[in-house]
Amino acid sequence: MKNATMTVRMSPEIKDRLNKLANATHRTKSYILNQAINQYLNAHEWQVLEIEKAVKYTDNPEAEWVEHEDMKAKWEAKLEC
């Protein structure tokens, strides 16, 4: 698969840090950025998917709702145990 090109704007400080890290690790800046973006996506992508699922669930007329105070009391009772 052919790699795609993307332009990224960053502060001079971040660019300098990236250059230093690339030199110190004998890696390309592209490699480091790809690794960083992949790690970011792995950490955050699932959140968006779960939020989308939750929104779909709440739009369902059969969704069950719990009052905030009831749920809060339930969790506070668990903490006391």
C-alpha positions in Angstrom: 0.0 0.0 0.0 1.3 3.4 -0.9 1.8 6.0 1.8 -0.2 9.2 1.8 1.4 12.6 2.3 -0.1 15.0 4.8 1.0 18.5 5.8 1.0 19.2 9.6 1.4 22.6 11.2 3.3 22.6 14.6 5.0 25.1 16.8 8.7 25.6 16.3 9.3 24.1 19.8 7.5 20.9 18.9 9.3 20.7 15.6 12.6 21.1 17.4 11.7 18.4 19.9 10.7 16.1 17.0 14.0 16.7 15.2 16.0 16.0 18.4 14.1 12.8 19.1 14.5 11.6 15.5 18.2 12.2 15.6 18.6 10.6 19.0 16.7 7.4 18.0 18.0 7.2 14.5 14.4 7.2 13.2 12.7 9.4 10.7 10.3 12.1 11.7 7.6 10.3 9.7 8.1 7.2 11.7 7.9 9.0 15.0 4.8 10.9 13.9 3.1 7.7 12.6 3.8 5.9 15.9 2.5 8.9 17.9 -0.7 9.2 15.8 -1.3 5.5 16.0 -1.0 5.5 19.7 -3.3 8.5 20.0 -5.9 6.8 17.8 -5.7 3.6 19.8 -6.2 5.5 23.0 -9.1 7.7 21.9 -10.9 6.2 18.9 -12.8 3.8 21.0 -14.3 6.6 23.1 -16.0 8.2 20.0 -17.4 4.8 19.0 -18.7 4.2 22.5 -20.3 7.6 22.6 -22.0 7.0 19.3 -23.3 3.7 20.6 -24.6 5.4 23.7 -26.4 8.1 21.7 -28.1 5.5 19.6 -29.2 3.6 22.7 -30.6 6.8 24.3 -32.6 7.5 21.1 -34.2 4.0 21.4 -37.8 4.3 22.9 -37.1 1.2 25.0 -34.1 2.7 26.7 -34.2 2.5 30.5 -33.4 5.7 32.4 -32.1 6.1 35.9 -32.3 9.3 37.9 -28.9 10.9 38.6 -29.5 11.0 42.3 -30.5 7.3 42.4 -27.3 6.3 40.5 -25.2 8.6 42.7 -26.6 7.0 45.9 -26.0 3.5 44.5 -22.3 4.3 43.9 -21.9 6.0 47.2 -23.3 3.0 49.0 -20.7 0.8 47.1 -17.9 3.1 48.3 -19.0 2.7 51.9 -18.7 -1.1 51.8 
